Amino acid sequence: MLSATQPLTSVETVGSGHLPVVMADAKGTFHLVYGQDSTIYYATTNNPSSTFTKPVAVAILPNLVAGAKRGPQVVVAGQYVVITAVDRMGDIYAYSLDRLKGKWSSAVRVNDRPAVAKEGFQAIAGTSEGVVHSVWLDLRGNNHNKIVGSTSHDGGRSWSPNQIIYQSPDGSVCECCKVSIAAQGNDVYIQFRNWLGGSRDLYLAHSTDGGLTYPSPQKLGLGTWKLNGCPMDGGAVVLSSIGQPVTAWRRENTLYTCIPGHAESSIGTGKNITVAAGNKGAVYAWDEENAVWVKPVNGPTVAMGKGQMPSLAVTGQTALCAWEVNGQILVATVKLNSQ
């Protein structure tokens, strides 16, 4: 096991639930979402050293899916906070908070064909202009999973006709790995695990026109993973302070990071890796042997405690990690080096 070499704040229990996702907006506010039974909960904090607000029940989505990285997602896009969640029928719904009015919208279905997101893996990204991009695994047409997306230009209250972004010539992309998405201006990046030639490797699709078109995706890293099965581990992609995509993902038991077009670098061993972008570089989180770990790119690895399925966000010199253990949502912060 790794050992902690850097202190962290005391661990806070936010509430009962599963699959927490946390993100930080441009003003330094952390936004947290998670699921419990059929209820979607949301909480915030303006100060990483203080506790989160009491979680608010945003909506009840019957048969909410919140397991194995399939939980609700959250982004901030201009004046809007947008949450998406999927039910067991395979439909994705968006909920939008107009922060100027302080009121959540009713549910809006994102997928324009019913019951096509049955695997439950979906992700969203927002821009400062109020645009929200959504992506998911989709079974439409031939009952094979493909990468499909949609865009909202009004903070998640309406969505464009769905677009098939990629379908594997071998039939299906990897059917049980989460997709990830990051966006800034007209640049949209989508990371997914492909299933091509018997390999389950990570690929990155890049749109330069706000999600209207996507050229052929690019394989990440130089190695490959021949696997007759799904690892259920899709990694993550974020954008650095200069807009450079930074990817994190797993191959066999090793965790890697790479910039598209370059060789991969090993981070360690484990699973369920995620990444957040800070001013001084990327910060990674993952779980291994029922423990959660955080590692800044230029710093030591920090033991957060028992648990799994971490999510990570950074503002200033603080990284905030959220994870679950025994049906409880926990959060704690790590101070980052200023160098």
HUWOUR-V685809 format. One record per run of one state. SS is the DSSP state (helix for helix, strand for strand, loop for the rest). FROM is the first residue (numbers start at 1). LEN is the number of residues. If there is no record, write none. Layout:
# HUWOUR-V685809
ss=SS from=FROM len=LEN
ss=SS from=FROM len=LEN
This chain:
# HUWOUR-V685809
ss=loop from=1 len=7
ss=strand from=8 len=1
ss=loop from=9 len=3
ss=strand from=12 len=5
ss=loop from=17 len=1
ss=strand from=18 len=7
ss=loop from=25 len=5
ss=strand from=30 len=7
ss=loop from=37 len=2
ss=strand from=39 len=7
ss=loop from=46 len=10
ss=strand from=56 len=5
ss=loop from=61 len=3
ss=strand from=64 len=1
ss=loop from=65 len=8
ss=strand from=73 len=5
ss=loop from=78 len=2
ss=strand from=80 len=8
ss=loop from=88 len=4
ss=strand from=92 len=7
ss=loop from=99 len=4
ss=strand from=103 len=2
ss=loop from=105 len=3
ss=strand from=108 len=2
ss=loop from=110 len=12
ss=strand from=122 len=5
ss=loop from=127 len=5
ss=strand from=132 len=7
ss=loop from=139 len=7
ss=strand from=146 len=7
ss=loop from=153 len=10
ss=strand from=163 len=4
ss=loop from=167 len=13
ss=strand from=180 len=5
ss=loop from=185 len=2
ss=strand from=187 len=7
ss=loop from=194 len=2
ss=strand from=196 len=1
ss=loop from=197 len=2
ss=strand from=199 len=1
ss=loop from=200 len=2
ss=strand from=202 len=6
ss=loop from=208 len=10
ss=strand from=218 len=2
ss=loop from=220 len=6
ss=strand from=226 len=1
ss=loop from=227 len=9
ss=strand from=236 len=4
ss=loop from=240 len=5
ss=strand from=245 len=7
ss=loop from=252 len=2
ss=strand from=254 len=5
ss=loop from=259 len=6
ss=strand from=265 len=5
ss=loop from=270 len=1
ss=strand from=271 len=8
ss=loop from=279 len=2
ss=strand from=281 len=8
ss=loop from=289 len=2
ss=strand from=291 len=6
ss=loop from=297 len=4
ss=strand from=301 len=6
ss=loop from=307 len=1
ss=strand from=308 len=8
ss=loop from=316 len=2
ss=strand from=318 len=8
ss=loop from=326 len=2
ss=strand from=328 len=8
ss=loop from=336 len=4
